[in-house]
Amino acid sequence: MFYRCLPLSSSTVAKLAFFTVAMIVFPIATYFLTVDQYFGGNATYAGISAAVMANVILIAYVAVAVMEDSQAGPAPVSIKKQQ
């Protein structure tokens, strides 16, 4: 079966790229910044904070996607006139 893909705009690809990089960098940075500075070497709490950061980024991505979808509006419907 062949499926037609929806056309992607450059802003959509840029948002996806940003959130992909953020999903990799921010949780890892959160872990290493908090493990010694805030939690005194406790890796469990630092891991929990990294997981929370990953969920925050995921929720932000979903929110941006919903906002972008609602701004686009419904697809125009063409009506053929009967002759």
Steps between C-alpha positions, in 0.01 A plus 500: 500500500613846424432790733526862409687710751392846595738770383737617774590864532846608603367635830357158586832331431684767700269448799547124479879542484499739797293269717708198396820672610331628815379150586859376486691792652278636777439179700869404485606851599243502780635173635864606503429850632284378787675178606779676693380857531151443643473136605844432648587211270161327526447365149140397569377854557706631209348230277152595613570865419626399154183295442288797606690720255438251219128505580496880503655506153253239376203699633641817340531320165141377517379850593687658208365236261142557616539878467643461150219266399227728635649803321491320168125452520299245308591416145296687238229295338436547131139485393424407143210676338243284332447586138 
